[in-house]
Amino acid sequence: MRVTVGKNKNKLTKWDEWLDQIDKDITALSVARHIYSEVKEIIDANPKIQIASSFYDYMTYTYATYMVMGIRRQIDADRRSISFVSLLEEIIRDPQILTRDWYVARYRDTVLSEKTAHRGFDQFSGEVKTHVDPAIVCEDIRQIKDKAENLRKFVNKRVAHHDRSEFKSLPTYKEIDNCLKFMEELLRKYRRFIHGSCPSSFLPTCQYDWKKIFREPWIPKSTN
């Protein structure tokens, strides 16, 4: 029994650490999405800078590539890599580690009632009841892969490599946004479950005015 408890504790610690890294990765994507959206609003609000520019092409390509690569990383099932899918697949292999008793016990000395804790666990237990139902985790994997499938193909055929075959379905900004939003929701779900808490937003509060650089001309007019 002691060996089992020790093994379970080590696994939980590992999964919690993985969630920290996944949190950092998804937060970075959320920040990139926010910055790109804000800069686009600046451009849209100023007709004087709505002109053809290679810089805009570069900015758009860099943003799109960064986002699809970051999302692709989270569906990587390589056991040597830390990713969302790798974490969920580990849970599927050892679902008995995440038991109802373990979950409810964490709330016995808090204001949250055991009855409420049991209801919280129900979203993971399915037909199994006593521990996490692997079928529920499998469904989360199916959804995350389904939403990211076109992005994955784009990375494999046009970013990481240049496949000789024609790529007929380019990713859209909507696909990127929808996939990232789903990952954020899924991260909240598993952080609350394993870690016990999760921020309401993955967009950190900026401690300075990052838009200040746009209020000054980047190339001052010549005084001559």
Helices and strands as residue ranges (DSSP letters): H 2-44, G 47-49, H 54-74, H 84-93, G 95-97, H 100-105, H 114-125, H 134-154, I 155-159, H 173-190, I 191-195, G 212-215
